[in-house]
Amino acid sequence: MIKITLILFVVAACKGFEVGTRNVVENSYFVYTRTNPQSPVSVLPTAASITAATTPINTVWPTVILIHGQSGSVFTSLNPVVKDALLSAGDHNVIVVDWSQYASLGYSTASRVVPQVAEHLVVFVEALIAATVDATPPITRNEIHIVGFDLGAHVAGHAGRLLTTQPPNVEQVARITGLDPSGSGWGLNSERLRVTDARYVEVIHTDGKGIFAYGIGVPLGNIDFFANGGNNQPGCFSHSCCHERSYELFAASMINPRLVGYPCSSTTQLNLNKCNGVPIRLGTNELIKFGSGMYRANTRRSFPF
């Protein structure tokens, strides 16, 4: 059976949600493939829409979920950067989910909406699984890779958690990649990305130190890559630049096998750049990865780093 990765790009355009309530958020979903790399096809979370002749989803191709964060949308650089990297690397179903209507209302509002965004994403994924159950091969939970940036990393974790509890609950999402998950308000938040949210959780930290840092500086996954120690990225002079470096590194990992991390036995070793041992590649779109613990990845100042 041919394996499938699922790349769902979650960009936000929420409908039907009133801030402060538990009304259902409705995301918008857009499909990109090599046949339509710049012309996305809008898809509803229904079997009829997913299997329509105009929908270019091919279950033989890898599929991934990318989720943007606060202030993001289908048009912000996260999506074209990662989408183009994936399509350049090979055939993929790239599904962009747009929740920008509420992601654009400010950090506190966007943070509160995270669980509802995840809940609607679960509706979409379950519809995708049901619509392809008779395909060869079908799309299943254990062949799905969710990639989330900023608040999107916590959306990914919440969705992975919910998918595990949906019947039949014998399968977990194969992999979640958190790209510099948001830190403010998430340190002790029970809804944050967790190591148990998928079979394998990888986190790339690029702006996790300092009171003005955008990211979270503590390990969250099976494996946590701290690029250049997790802050002060080469060529960056602002926290936003360092934060965004996380998805640039993930995109570069599709073509640069030298993007590797070395295991760190302690945060002291990490901070002093004294990590050593067997290296592991950062990022990539592989469903099955190995390795655990903290890793330091030293990079250059410009793509492909």
C-alpha positions in Angstrom: 0.0 0.0 0.0 1.3 3.4 -0.9 1.8 5.6 2.1 0.2 9.0 2.3 1.2 12.1 4.2 -1.5 14.7 4.7 -0.6 18.4 4.4 -3.5 20.5 5.4 -2.7 24.2 5.4 -4.9 25.8 8.0 -5.4 29.5 7.2 -8.4 31.1 8.9 -11.6 32.4 7.8 -14.1 31.7 10.5 -17.8 32.0 10.1 -20.7 31.6 12.5 -18.6 32.2 15.7 -19.2 35.0 18.1 -16.3 35.9 20.3 -16.9 34.8 23.9 -19.3 32.0 23.0 -19.0 28.3 22.1 -20.6 28.7 18.7 -19.0 26.6 16.0 -16.2 28.2 14.0 -16.3 27.4 10.3 -12.9 27.4 8.6 -12.4 27.7 4.9 -10.3 25.0 3.2 -8.3 25.3 -0.1 -6.5 22.6 -2.0 -3.2 23.1 -3.9 -1.4 20.4 -5.9 1.2 20.5 -8.7 -1.7 20.7 -11.2 -3.0 23.9 -9.6 0.0 25.4 -7.6 -1.3 29.0 -7.7 -5.0 28.5 -8.1 -6.5 26.9 -5.0 -9.7 24.9 -5.1 -12.2 25.6 -2.3 -13.4 22.5 -0.5 -16.2 22.1 2.0 -15.9 19.5 4.9 -18.3 17.1 3.2 -17.8 13.9 1.2 -19.6 15.3 -1.8 -17.3 18.3 -2.0 -14.1 16.3 -1.3 -14.9 13.7 -4.0 -16.2 16.2 -6.6 -14.5 16.0 -10.0 -13.2 19.6 -9.6 -11.4 18.7 -6.4 -7.8 17.7 -7.2 -7.2 15.5 -4.1 -5.3 12.4 -5.0 -5.0 9.8 -2.2 -1.7 8.4 -3.7 0.0 11.7 -3.0 1.2 12.8 0.5 -1.2 15.1 2.3 -0.2 17.6 5.0 -2.1 20.1 7.2 -0.4 23.5 7.6 -2.0 25.9 10.2 -1.1 29.6 10.3 -1.2 31.6 13.5 -2.3 35.0 14.8 -2.6 37.6 12.0 -2.1 34.9 9.4 -4.2 34.1 6.3 -4.0 32.1 3.1 -2.0 35.0 1.6 0.7 35.4 4.3 4.2 34.1 3.6 3.9 30.9 5.7 1.6 29.3 3.2 3.3 30.0 -0.1 6.8 29.4 1.4 5.9 25.9 2.8 3.4 25.0 0.1 5.8 25.8 -2.7 8.6 23.9 -0.9 6.4 20.8 -0.7 5.2 21.0 -4.3 8.8 21.5 -5.5 9.8 18.4 -3.5 7.1 16.2 -5.1 3.4 15.6 -5.6 1.4 16.6 -2.5 -2.2 17.5 -1.5 -1.6 20.8 0.1 -4.8 21.8 2.0 -4.9 25.4 3.3 -7.4 26.1 6.0 -8.3 29.8 6.5 -9.3 31.1 9.9 -8.1 34.7 9.3 -11.3 36.4 10.2 -10.6 35.8 13.9 -6.8 35.4 13.7 -6.8 39.0 12.6 -8.7 40.3 15.7 -5.7 40.4 18.1 -3.7 37.9 20.0 -6.1 37.3 23.0 -9.1 36.8 20.7 -7.2 34.5 18.4 -5.9 32.5 21.4 -9.5 32.0 22.7 -10.6 30.7 19.3 -7.9 28.0 19.0 -10.1 25.1 20.4 -13.0 26.0 18.0 -10.6 26.2 15.0 -9.3 22.8 15.9 -12.8 21.3 16.3 -13.8 22.4 12.8 -10.5 21.0 11.5 -11.5 17.7 13.0 -14.8 17.8 11.1 -12.9 18.3 7.9 -10.4 15.5 8.5 -13.1 13.1 9.5 -15.0 14.0 6.3 -11.8 13.5 4.3 -11.2 10.0 5.8 -14.8 9.0 5.2 -14.8 10.3 1.6 -11.7 8.3 0.8 -12.4 5.1 2.7 -12.9 3.1 -0.5 -9.9 4.6 -2.3 -6.6 2.7 -2.9 -5.0 3.7 -0.7 -7.4 5.5 1.6 -6.5 8.4 3.8 -6.3 7.4 7.5 -5.4 9.2 10.7 -2.0 7.4 10.9 -1.0 8.8 7.5 -1.7 12.4 8.4 0.9 15.1 9.1 -0.3 18.3 10.6 2.1 21.4 10.5 1.2 24.4 12.7 2.9 27.8 13.1 2.5 30.1 16.1 -1.0 29.6 17.5 -1.5 27.1 14.7 0.8 24.7 16.5 -1.6 24.6 19.4 -4.5 24.2 16.9 -2.6 21.2 15.6 -2.2 19.7 19.0 -5.8 20.2 20.0 -7.0 18.7 16.7 -4.7 15.7 17.1 -6.0 15.1 20.6 -9.6 15.3 19.5 -9.0 13.0 16.5 -7.6 10.4 18.9 -10.8 10.4 20.9 -13.1 10.1 17.9 -14.4 6.6 17.1 -12.7 4.4 16.1 -10.0 5.8 18.5 -7.4 3.2 17.8 -5.3 5.5 15.6 -3.4 8.6 16.3 -2.4 11.2 13.8 1.0 10.1 12.5 2.9 13.3 13.0 2.6 16.9 14.2 5.2 19.5 13.5 5.0 22.7 15.7 6.8 25.7 14.2 7.8 28.0 17.1 4.5 27.5 19.0 3.1 30.6 20.6 4.4 31.2 24.2 2.4 34.1 25.7 -0.5 32.6 27.7 0.4 29.0 26.8 3.1 28.0 29.3 0.7 26.3 31.7 -2.3 26.2 29.3 -3.8 22.7 29.2 -4.8 23.3 25.5 -1.2 23.7 24.3 0.6 21.3 22.0 1.6 18.1 23.9 3.9 15.2 23.2 0.9 12.8 23.3 -1.1 14.6 20.5 0.3 12.4 17.7 2.5 9.3 17.3 5.4 11.7 16.8 5.5 15.4 17.7 8.4 17.5 16.5 8.9 21.1 17.5 11.2 23.7 16.0 12.0 26.6 18.3 13.4 29.9 16.9 12.2 32.7 19.3 11.7 31.3 22.7 13.8 33.5 25.0 13.0 36.9 26.6 9.9 38.6 27.8 9.1 39.8 24.3 9.6 36.5 22.6 6.8 35.2 20.4 7.5 31.5 20.9 7.7 29.1 23.8 11.1 28.1 24.9 10.4 24.8 26.7 10.4 21.3 25.2 6.9 20.2 24.1 7.4 17.2 21.7 9.1 13.9 21.3 11.9 15.9 19.8 12.6 19.6 20.1 15.0 21.4 17.8 16.4 24.7 19.1 17.7 26.5 16.1 20.9 28.4 17.1 19.9 27.8 20.7 16.2 28.8 20.2 16.6 32.5 19.7 18.7 35.2 18.0 18.6 33.8 14.5 21.4 34.7 12.1 20.4 37.6 9.9 17.4 38.6 12.1 17.1 41.8 14.1 13.6 41.4 15.5 11.5 38.8 17.4 9.1 38.5 14.4 12.0 37.7 12.1 13.3 35.0 14.5 9.7 33.6 14.9 9.1 33.3 11.2 12.5 31.6 10.7 10.8 28.4 12.0 8.7 27.9 8.9 11.6 29.0 6.6 13.8 26.3 8.2 11.0 23.7 7.7 10.6 24.7 4.1 14.4 24.5 3.6 14.5 21.1 5.1 12.8 19.7 2.0 16.0 20.4 0.0 18.8 20.8 2.5 20.0 17.5 4.1 22.6 19.5 6.1 19.9 21.0 8.4 20.5 18.7 11.3 20.5 18.9 15.1 22.8 17.4 17.7 21.5 16.0 21.0 21.8 18.1 24.1 22.0 16.4 27.6 21.0 19.7 29.4 19.9 23.2 28.8 23.4 24.4 29.8 24.9 22.3 27.0 22.3 23.7 24.6 23.0 27.3 25.6 26.8 26.9 25.4 26.6 25.2 22.0 28.2 22.1 23.4 25.7 19.5 22.0 27.2 16.5 20.3 26.4 12.9 19.3 24.4 11.4 16.4 22.7 14.1 14.4 19.0 14.0 13.3 17.6 15.9 10.3 15.3 18.8 11.3 11.9 19.0 9.6 11.3 17.1 6.4 8.0 15.6 5.4 8.6 12.0 6.6 5.8 10.4 8.4 8.1 8.1 10.4 10.9 9.7 12.3 13.0 8.6 15.3 14.8 10.4 18.0 13.8 12.2 21.2 15.0 14.9 23.5 16.5 18.3 22.9 18.6 19.0 19.8 20.5 22.1 18.8 20.6 23.0 15.1 23.1 25.7 14.0 22.1 27.4 10.8 23.2 30.1 8.4 21.6 33.5 7.9 19.8 32.9 4.5 17.9 30.2 2.6 18.5 27.3 2.5 20.4 27.9 5.7 
